[in-house]
Amino acid sequence: MLKSHMRKLLLFVILLGFSINTKAQINTVIFEDFEAPSLDDQIDSTYSVRLSNGTVSNFPFSVTNQVATSGTNSYHAQGSDGHSSFFRTISFSTINFRYTTLKFNHIAKVSNLNGCYLTVSTDGGTTWKQINGTQYRGASKAYEATGFFNESSYFTLGDPWRNGVYAGANSVPNNTWWRLETFDISDLVYDVPNNTGYPNVIVRFEMRVTQGTPSGIPPAGWFIDDLEIEQAACELTPPKLEFGFNPIPCYFYNPVGPIPEQPGDKYAVGIQAFDPSNIDSVFLYYRSTSPPGQPFQRISLPLYSPSDTLYQDTIRNVFVGDTIEYYYVGWDGSCNPNMSRMPAVAGNYYIFWPEPALPDKCGPNTCTQFPELIQLTNLPWVEDFEDQRWGAGNGGATTAGNAHRGEFPVFYPDGNWTVAPPVTAGFENRYAWCVNSGGTSTPGTGPLSNHTQGGSKYLFAESSLGSNTAVQSTQIITPCIDLTQETRCLAFEFWYHMFGEDVDLLRIDVDTGSGTANWVIEYRKILGEQQKANTDPWKRFVFPLEDFNGKYVRIRLLAAKRPGLGGPRGDIAVDDFRIFEPDPVDIEVQSLNEPKNGYCYFDNQEPVIIEVRNNGCQTATNIPVAFEVSTSTGTSAVQWDTIKTPLVLGDTLTYTFTPKADLSAYNTYWVKAWATMPGDVNTSNDMVQVRDSIEYTLPISSFPYIEDFEDGIIQSQDIGNDLMRFSDGVITFYKWLVNRGLTPSLGQSGPFEGFGYGGKYLYTRSLVNDNQSSSTYVRTVCVDLGGMTSPVIEFYYHMFGDAIESLELEVSRAEEDLDTWTPIPGSKITGAQQTGSLSDWKYKKVHLGPEYLGETIKIRFKATRKSITMPTPAHPDYVDMAIDKVMIFDEIANDAGILSINTPVLHGEAGTTFNPSIKVTNHGTANIASVPLTIKVTPLCGPNAGQSTTYTDVATASVTP
């Protein structure tokens, strides 16, 4: 590289011609850029050795044109597992040169399991000393700590070397990856005690590969370019300026951006300066940008204390509305002074401006930072709870302590959210908001998963905890939202899931205070259960923010459970908070409330009722809406109407169409409704239809009605006709099923066989052993009791199992929907009623009059298994309660029947006689005293097989109804 040296020397000579005051000469003893024709002539040798035994291998450095900082070439080695690759500079002398610096550009794409080392020899290569963090003057904190480079050396400074990436385009170095390193090796290559240099100094580069990458793919290796060694009699290294100190309170590292307004209009600044030759002076240059073009003013920064490296002072007379740009300059005490600038590039400045402090409600203002603030410069603002600041708890799987709560970003710089009760000691086992992933732990409540597409986390209020005798509430409050300069129509949106019979209240409050908090209580609210299953879709809630323009506001979501309303199945969940600018026009049809399935009678004047919401910024008037009714055979004409009530953003309205729906014919119907507001470009939310098809069928009107389940399909809910309907309740794996013989509990629960020692029956089964309180239902279609004088329902039941809670009958009137049921007094059977599977079935009669005399009703059986609040049963899945021979009829005076044959039970000895024992049931209203009985005995084997013998007798005992 003689040519390069000559250029530098010529430049040096020319400069001498212009300055007779030039100070100590800087000697560039080595400069190597690996360019042709000389390539690597400043490199003495390159080789590699095996780490196991030190023998020579074949992985040296070589010239490459893959990447370069000047010209087209650089020096490169990829190495191999278990080998070290070396190269050594030519030797040089440090005699008469007290100070020596080493500089080079490089890319160390070497696994973070390995390292790139620098050593120096002052005896021609006989002994070596490591160049470590003490001599380092570069930017890598990792090298300062470890004394070697690899791909993680700049991980905290933008990760230019793609730590851990070994495949794909991101693993291939390019010219943006280069980093400049500087070392002051003066004390390593100069005999300081004797004040003399060494004649034969060599610098050695080593890439040491002790092990491969986890993927087995080798990294790109170590690239080096523009290797330079400079010498001088005076120190060559400029002072080091940095902000890596713990500031004295209110002395910033380097103030940038908005700064809270300070008392006295003074803004403190400080910087840390180091240099082996000591620091001569540190200056701060600053100016206001208004008016533009002002000259910089200079402040000489005094040293904080003689033993320190911190220089500090204040910029005075800076007011709200001013913008200050500034930079630092430091000079060392070398005989040829060296200068450093921060920021390093000329023409670049640090810039800050004071702003008024935020209201106290937004959190504490400090001299260095504002509280966390939601800025709406870029919309939409979104909080989906997916980032690492929100740590998921255990979902309530265990509630000891606060393990179920998770982590909330309540402290700067993670955030300024407020959660109450807090996640701290002393507030354990409270009703509280939790961060969760997946479903909640209590069956029968909560969502199955979150709302964010591709996400996992959300917030929910765990209702299993806290008192049920006093009001319990929990709050999540956003950081302050800056609406002070806002004139736009903005909205706040979130999604919610409120499934569970104990769900109570979700309330939205808005804090509009200009200093301390001043809450608008119950700005909006959602009451009661909104979903019917954990798999039901999340629902959207939107409310306007335009009313609060000009203010700092906070949004509070308060979940509550009140005495008598809040139990363990009351989990309230929220997700995906968003502030956005809605479309001008956006009408959403949220639900179709009427007509609905479950009524006993329909006609040609059925009201159609919908709920609509205005999601648009413009006030909506004259909203066109329509509905149509369809069956399997066709569709009715579309019926149109107009909603004239004005709706502003966020308003909801329940509206009844003027035209009516014709559902007068027995059939199955589907009804849908929609809006067609002009200008509404979001058509995805314009239409809804009934949740379930509407069945209008003939009621049961022929009596006695008897259902013995003999036509049913075993282990299904198909009873062989369409006169009963099933509903599995909130725990869908607990259900009614048809069966014959023993249940799957195999004698631990349920009957041995159907009523009358044979046939099929209906029973409840828990498909999962979960020990959770739950109910399951089977109902009749509508039953017309008109013309009856004493209607009753009778059935036989078998309730054996230690997790059985109760069996009860409920009624829903003709005009009531399927969510409205009333228990029939005297119908409830509590606890196990049999002691084994072979125990006899029992009989139950329930009167339907006079309460429902002459009406059309629906009747359902409600089977309930034991609650989690009770002592845990020995076998939580032993819940098999059964019914058989369900009868509805008009009760008469004299009506007797056989309940059971008690003896003989299973067999009798041949040639013997026995006296049958028969249990008689009085199904009528009058006492009976003499009941004629007929008994038929048919042998199944022997000489008289198949020959029946009939016996008659009279039961003389008195049997009451």
Secondary structure as the mmCIF struct_conf table of DSSP 4:
data_model
#
loop_
_struct_conf.conf_type_id
_struct_conf.id
_struct_conf.beg_label_comp_id
_struct_conf.beg_label_asym_id
_struct_conf.beg_label_seq_id
_struct_conf.end_label_comp_id
_struct_conf.end_label_asym_id
_struct_conf.end_label_seq_id
HELX_RH_AL_P HELX_RH_AL_P1 LEU A 2 PHE A 18
TURN_TY1_P TURN_TY1_P1 ILE A 20 ASN A 21
BEND BEND1 ALA A 24 ALA A 24
HELX_LH_PP_P HELX_LH_PP_P1 GLN A 25 GLN A 25
STRN STRN1 ILE A 26 GLU A 32
TURN_TY1_P TURN_TY1_P2 ALA A 36 SER A 38
BEND BEND2 LEU A 39 ASP A 40
TURN_TY1_P TURN_TY1_P3 ASP A 41 GLN A 42
STRN STRN2 ILE A 43 ARG A 50
TURN_TY1_P TURN_TY1_P4 LEU A 51 ASN A 53
STRN STRN3 VAL A 56 SER A 57
BEND BEND3 ASN A 58 ASN A 58
STRN STRN4 SER A 62 THR A 64
BEND BEND4 GLN A 66 GLN A 66
BEND BEND5 THR A 69 THR A 72
STRN STRN5 SER A 74 ALA A 77
TURN_TY1_P TURN_TY1_P5 ASP A 81 GLY A 82
STRN STRN6 HIS A 83 THR A 89
HELX_LH_PP_P HELX_LH_PP_P2 ILE A 90 SER A 91
STRN STRN7 PHE A 92 PHE A 92
TURN_TY1_P TURN_TY1_P6 ILE A 95 ASN A 96
STRN STRN8 TYR A 99 LYS A 109
TURN_TY1_P TURN_TY1_P7 ASN A 112 LEU A 113
BEND BEND6 ASN A 114 ASN A 114
STRN STRN9 GLY A 115 SER A 121
BEND BEND7 THR A 122 THR A 122
STRN STRN10 ASP A 123 ASP A 123
BEND BEND8 GLY A 124 THR A 127
STRN STRN11 LYS A 129 GLN A 130
TURN_TY1_P TURN_TY1_P8 GLY A 133 GLN A 135
STRN STRN12 TYR A 136 TYR A 136
BEND BEND9 GLY A 138 ALA A 139
HELX_RH_AL_P HELX_RH_AL_P2 LYS A 141 THR A 146
BEND BEND10 GLY A 147 GLY A 147
STRN STRN13 PHE A 149 PHE A 149
TURN_TY1_P TURN_TY1_P9 GLU A 151 GLY A 158
TURN_TY1_P TURN_TY1_P10 PRO A 160 TRP A 161
TURN_TY1_P TURN_TY1_P11 ASN A 163 GLY A 164
BEND BEND11 ALA A 167 GLY A 168
HELX_RH_3T_P HELX_RH_3T_P1 ALA A 169 SER A 171
BEND BEND12 VAL A 172 VAL A 172
TURN_TY1_P TURN_TY1_P12 ASN A 175 THR A 176
BEND BEND13 TRP A 177 TRP A 177
STRN STRN14 ARG A 179 ASP A 184
HELX_RH_3T_P HELX_RH_3T_P2 SER A 186 LEU A 188
BEND BEND14 VAL A 189 VAL A 189
STRN STRN15 TYR A 190 ASP A 191
TURN_TY1_P TURN_TY1_P13 VAL A 192 ASN A 195
STRN STRN16 THR A 196 GLY A 197
BEND BEND15 PRO A 199 PRO A 199
STRN STRN17 ASN A 200 VAL A 201
STRN STRN18 ILE A 202 VAL A 209
BEND BEND16 GLN A 211 GLN A 211
TURN_TY1_P TURN_TY1_P14 PRO A 214 SER A 215
BEND BEND17 GLY A 216 GLY A 216
HELX_LH_PP_P HELX_LH_PP_P3 ILE A 217 PRO A 219
STRN STRN19 GLY A 221 ALA A 232
BEND BEND18 ALA A 233 CYS A 234
HELX_LH_PP_P HELX_LH_PP_P4 THR A 237 PRO A 239
STRN STRN20 LYS A 240 GLU A 242
BEND BEND19 PHE A 245 PHE A 245
HELX_LH_PP_P HELX_LH_PP_P5 PRO A 247 ILE A 248
TURN_TY1_P TURN_TY1_P15 PRO A 249 CYS A 250
BEND BEND20 TYR A 253 ASN A 254
STRN STRN21 GLY A 257 PRO A 260
HELX_RH_3T_P HELX_RH_3T_P3 PRO A 263 ASP A 265
STRN STRN22 TYR A 267 PHE A 274
TURN_TY1_P TURN_TY1_P16 PRO A 276 SER A 277
STRN STRN23 ILE A 279 SER A 288
BEND BEND21 SER A 290 PRO A 291
TURN_TY1_P TURN_TY1_P17 PRO A 292 GLY A 293
HELX_LH_PP_P HELX_LH_PP_P6 GLN A 294 PHE A 296
STRN STRN24 GLN A 297 SER A 300
HELX_LH_PP_P HELX_LH_PP_P7 LEU A 301 PRO A 302
STRN STRN25 LEU A 303 LEU A 303
BEND BEND22 TYR A 304 SER A 305
TURN_TY1_P TURN_TY1_P18 PRO A 306 SER A 307
STRN STRN26 LEU A 310 ILE A 315
BEND BEND23 ASN A 317 ASN A 317
TURN_TY1_P TURN_TY1_P19 VAL A 320 GLY A 321
STRN STRN27 ILE A 324 ASP A 332
BEND BEND24 CYS A 335 ASN A 336
STRN STRN28 MET A 339 MET A 342
BEND BEND25 PRO A 343 VAL A 345
TURN_TY1_P TURN_TY1_P20 ALA A 346 GLY A 347
STRN STRN29 TYR A 350 GLU A 355
HELX_LH_PP_P HELX_LH_PP_P8 PRO A 356 PRO A 359
HELX_RH_3T_P HELX_RH_3T_P4 ASP A 360 CYS A 362
BEND BEND26 CYS A 367 THR A 368
HELX_LH_PP_P HELX_LH_PP_P9 PHE A 370 GLU A 372
STRN STRN30 LEU A 373 ILE A 374
BEND BEND27 THR A 377 LEU A 379
STRN STRN31 TRP A 381 GLU A 383
BEND BEND28 PHE A 385 PHE A 385
BEND BEND29 ASP A 387 ASP A 387
TURN_TY1_P TURN_TY1_P21 GLN A 388 ARG A 389
BEND BEND30 TRP A 390 TRP A 390
STRN STRN32 GLY A 391 GLY A 391
TURN_TY1_P TURN_TY1_P22 GLY A 395 GLY A 396
BEND BEND31 ALA A 397 ALA A 397
BEND BEND32 ALA A 400 ALA A 400
TURN_TY1_P TURN_TY1_P23 GLY A 401 ARG A 405
STRN STRN33 GLU A 407 GLU A 407
BEND BEND33 PHE A 411 PHE A 411
TURN_TY1_P TURN_TY1_P24 TYR A 412 ASP A 414
STRN STRN34 THR A 418 ALA A 420
BEND BEND34 PRO A 421 PRO A 421
BEND BEND35 VAL A 423 THR A 424
TURN_TY1_P TURN_TY1_P25 ALA A 425 GLY A 426
TURN_TY1_P TURN_TY1_P26 GLU A 428 ASN A 429
BEND BEND36 TYR A 431 TYR A 431
STRN STRN35 TRP A 433 SER A 437
BEND BEND37 GLY A 438 GLY A 438
BEND BEND38 SER A 441 THR A 442
TURN_TY1_P TURN_TY1_P27 PRO A 443 GLY A 444
BEND BEND39 THR A 445 GLY A 446
BEND BEND40 LEU A 448 SER A 449
BEND BEND41 HIS A 451 THR A 452
TURN_TY1_P TURN_TY1_P28 GLN A 453 GLY A 454
STRN STRN36 LYS A 457 ALA A 461
TURN_TY1_P TURN_TY1_P29 SER A 463 SER A 464
BEND BEND42 LEU A 465 GLY A 466
BEND BEND43 ASN A 468 ALA A 470
STRN STRN37 GLN A 472 ILE A 477
HELX_LH_PP_P HELX_LH_PP_P10 THR A 478 PRO A 479
STRN STRN38 CYS A 480 ASP A 482
TURN_TY1_P TURN_TY1_P30 THR A 484 GLN A 485
BEND BEND44 ARG A 488 ARG A 488
STRN STRN39 ALA A 491 MET A 498
STRN STRN40 PHE A 499 PHE A 499
BEND BEND45 GLY A 500 GLY A 500
TURN_TY1_P TURN_TY1_P31 GLU A 501 ASP A 502
STRN STRN41 LEU A 505 ASP A 511
BEND BEND46 SER A 514 THR A 516
STRN STRN42 TRP A 519 LEU A 527
BEND BEND47 GLY A 528 GLY A 528
STRN STRN43 GLN A 531 GLN A 531
BEND BEND48 LYS A 532 ALA A 533
TURN_TY1_P TURN_TY1_P32 ASN A 534 THR A 535
BEND BEND49 ASP A 536 ASP A 536
HELX_LH_PP_P HELX_LH_PP_P11 PRO A 537 TRP A 538
STRN STRN44 LYS A 539 PRO A 544
HELX_RH_3T_P HELX_RH_3T_P5 GLU A 546 PHE A 548
TURN_TY1_P TURN_TY1_P33 ASN A 549 GLY A 550
BEND BEND50 LYS A 551 LYS A 551
STRN STRN45 TYR A 552 LYS A 561
TURN_TY1_P TURN_TY1_P34 PRO A 563 LEU A 565
BEND BEND51 PRO A 568 ARG A 569
STRN STRN46 ILE A 572 PHE A 580
BEND BEND52 PRO A 584 PRO A 584
STRN STRN47 ILE A 587 GLU A 594
BEND BEND53 PRO A 595 PRO A 595
TURN_TY1_P TURN_TY1_P35 ASN A 597 GLY A 598
BEND BEND54 CYS A 600 CYS A 600
TURN_TY1_P TURN_TY1_P36 ASN A 604 GLN A 605
STRN STRN48 GLU A 606 GLU A 606
STRN STRN49 ILE A 609 ASN A 614
BEND BEND55 GLY A 616 GLN A 618
HELX_LH_PP_P HELX_LH_PP_P12 THR A 619 THR A 619
STRN STRN50 ALA A 620 ALA A 620
BEND BEND56 ASN A 622 ASN A 622
STRN STRN51 ILE A 623 THR A 631
TURN_TY1_P TURN_TY1_P37 SER A 632 THR A 633
STRN STRN52 GLY A 634 THR A 635
HELX_LH_PP_P HELX_LH_PP_P13 SER A 636 VAL A 638
STRN STRN53 GLN A 639 ILE A 643
BEND BEND57 THR A 645 THR A 645
STRN STRN54 LEU A 647 LEU A 647
TURN_TY1_P TURN_TY1_P38 LEU A 649 GLY A 650
STRN STRN55 THR A 652 THR A 656
BEND BEND58 THR A 658 PRO A 659
STRN STRN56 ALA A 661 ALA A 661
BEND BEND59 ALA A 665 TYR A 666
STRN STRN57 ASN A 667 ALA A 675
TURN_TY1_P TURN_TY1_P39 PRO A 678 GLY A 679
HELX_RH_3T_P HELX_RH_3T_P6 THR A 683 ASN A 685
BEND BEND60 ASP A 686 ASP A 686
STRN STRN58 MET A 687 GLN A 689
BEND BEND61 ARG A 691 ASP A 692
HELX_LH_PP_P HELX_LH_PP_P14 SER A 693 SER A 693
STRN STRN59 ILE A 694 TYR A 696
HELX_LH_PP_P HELX_LH_PP_P15 LEU A 698 PRO A 699
STRN STRN60 ILE A 700 ILE A 700
BEND BEND62 SER A 702 PRO A 704
STRN STRN61 TYR A 705 GLU A 707
TURN_TY1_P TURN_TY1_P40 GLU A 710 ASP A 711
BEND BEND63 GLY A 712 GLY A 712
HELX_LH_PP_P HELX_LH_PP_P16 ILE A 713 ILE A 713
TURN_TY1_P TURN_TY1_P41 ILE A 714 GLN A 715
BEND BEND64 SER A 716 GLN A 717
BEND BEND65 GLY A 720 LEU A 723
STRN STRN62 MET A 724 SER A 727
BEND BEND66 VAL A 730 ILE A 731
TURN_TY1_P TURN_TY1_P42 THR A 732 PHE A 733
STRN STRN63 TYR A 734 ARG A 740
BEND BEND67 GLY A 741 LEU A 742
TURN_TY1_P TURN_TY1_P43 PRO A 744 GLY A 747
BEND BEND68 GLN A 748 GLY A 750
BEND BEND69 PHE A 752 GLY A 754
TURN_TY1_P TURN_TY1_P44 PHE A 755 TYR A 757
BEND BEND70 GLY A 758 GLY A 759
STRN STRN64 LYS A 760 SER A 766
BEND BEND71 LEU A 767 VAL A 768
STRN STRN65 SER A 774 THR A 780
BEND BEND72 VAL A 781 VAL A 781
STRN STRN66 VAL A 783 ASP A 784
TURN_TY1_P TURN_TY1_P45 GLY A 786 GLY A 787
BEND BEND73 THR A 789 SER A 790
STRN STRN67 PRO A 791 MET A 799
TURN_TY1_P TURN_TY1_P46 ASP A 802 ALA A 803
STRN STRN68 ILE A 804 ARG A 813
TURN_TY1_P TURN_TY1_P47 ALA A 814 GLU A 815
BEND BEND74 GLU A 816 GLU A 816
TURN_TY1_P TURN_TY1_P48 LEU A 818 ASP A 819
STRN STRN69 THR A 822 PRO A 823
HELX_LH_PP_P HELX_LH_PP_P17 ILE A 824 ILE A 824
TURN_TY1_P TURN_TY1_P49 PRO A 825 GLY A 826
STRN STRN70 ILE A 829 THR A 830
BEND BEND75 GLY A 831 GLY A 831
BEND BEND76 THR A 835 GLY A 836
TURN_TY1_P TURN_TY1_P50 SER A 837 LEU A 838
BEND BEND77 SER A 839 SER A 839
HELX_LH_PP_P HELX_LH_PP_P18 ASP A 840 TRP A 841
STRN STRN71 LYS A 842 HIS A 847
TURN_TY1_P TURN_TY1_P51 GLY A 849 GLY A 854
STRN STRN72 THR A 856 ARG A 865
HELX_LH_PP_P HELX_LH_PP_P19 LYS A 866 SER A 867
TURN_TY1_P TURN_TY1_P52 ILE A 868 THR A 869
BEND BEND78 MET A 870 MET A 870
HELX_LH_PP_P HELX_LH_PP_P20 PRO A 871 PRO A 873
BEND BEND79 ALA A 874 HIS A 875
TURN_TY1_P TURN_TY1_P53 PRO A 876 ASP A 877
STRN STRN73 MET A 881 ASP A 890
BEND BEND80 ALA A 893 ASN A 894
STRN STRN74 ALA A 896 THR A 903
BEND BEND81 PRO A 904 PRO A 904
BEND BEND82 LEU A 906 LEU A 906
TURN_TY1_P TURN_TY1_P54 ALA A 910 GLY A 911
STRN STRN75 SER A 917 ASN A 922
BEND BEND83 GLY A 924 ALA A 926
STRN STRN76 ILE A 928 ILE A 928
STRN STRN77 VAL A 931 VAL A 937
BEND BEND84 LEU A 940 GLY A 942
TURN_TY1_P TURN_TY1_P55 PRO A 943 GLY A 946
STRN STRN78 THR A 949 ALA A 955
BEND BEND85 ALA A 957 ALA A 957
STRN STRN79 VAL A 959 VAL A 959
#
